[in-house]
Amino acid sequence: MTKFLLTLHVLAAIVAVGPVTVAASMFPPAARRAHTEEAGIGTVRLLYRICRVYSGIGIAVPVLGLATAGAMGVLGDGWLTASIALTAAAAGVLAAFVLPRQGELLEVLTGKGSVERRNTVQLAMFTGIFNLLWASVTVLMIIRPGSTTGA
């Protein structure tokens, strides 16, 4: 059962978190170019939708992760506690800073307004923080400090 849960957890992370990190990273430059390109607003709208939909699906990642950790008996390990904290921080950054700012920029663009560079730079910064948090979680999941598996 542990291998099955771990497989689902990893697949959920790849399928759900991967698209969010990529689409969120593509959003700021796409928003800057949107008013000059014919399909620009459509691209920005698609990237925002990918981020929203896949972040909802991404809730399965920590749920499956906790189930896997319970089955493996590692719920009290420090690396897992750190991973949980970093995951919560990443979710918080996405929910509080990335998605709302994407929505605001999309509203400006659909209102035929011009996006200010400082807004896209700030969004890129929050997106980078989100991506860095997820990269840190990934490293902790692979290395698992204190693990006796030798990995």
LINTADA-V65585 format. One record per backbone hydrogen bond with DSSP energy under -0.5 kcal/mol. CO is the residue of the C=O (numbers start at 1). NH is the residue of the N-H. Records with the same first field share a line. If there is no record, write none. Layout:
BEGIN
CO=NH ; NH
END
This chain:
BEGIN
1=5
2=6
3=7
4=8
5=9
6=10
7=11
8=12
9=13
10=14
11=15
12=16 ; 17
13=17 ; 18
16=20
17=21
18=22
19=23
20=24
21=25
22=26
23=27
24=28
25=29
26=30
27=31
28=32
29=33
30=34
33=36 ; 37
37=40
39=43
40=44
41=45
42=46
43=47
44=48
45=49
46=50
47=51
48=52
49=53
50=54
51=55
52=56
53=57
54=58
56=59
57=60
58=61 ; 62
59=63
60=64
61=65
62=66
63=67
64=68
65=69
66=70
67=71
68=72
69=73 ; 74
74=77
77=81
78=82
79=83
80=84
81=85
82=86
83=87
84=88
85=89
86=90
87=91
88=92
89=93
90=94
91=95
92=96
93=97 ; 98
94=99
97=101
98=102
99=103
100=104
101=105
102=106
103=107
104=108
105=109
106=110
107=111
108=113
109=112
116=119 ; 120
117=121
118=122
119=123
120=124
121=125
122=126
123=127
124=128
125=129
126=130
127=131
128=132
129=133
130=134
131=135
132=136
133=137
134=138
135=139
136=140
137=141
138=142
139=143
140=144
144=147
END
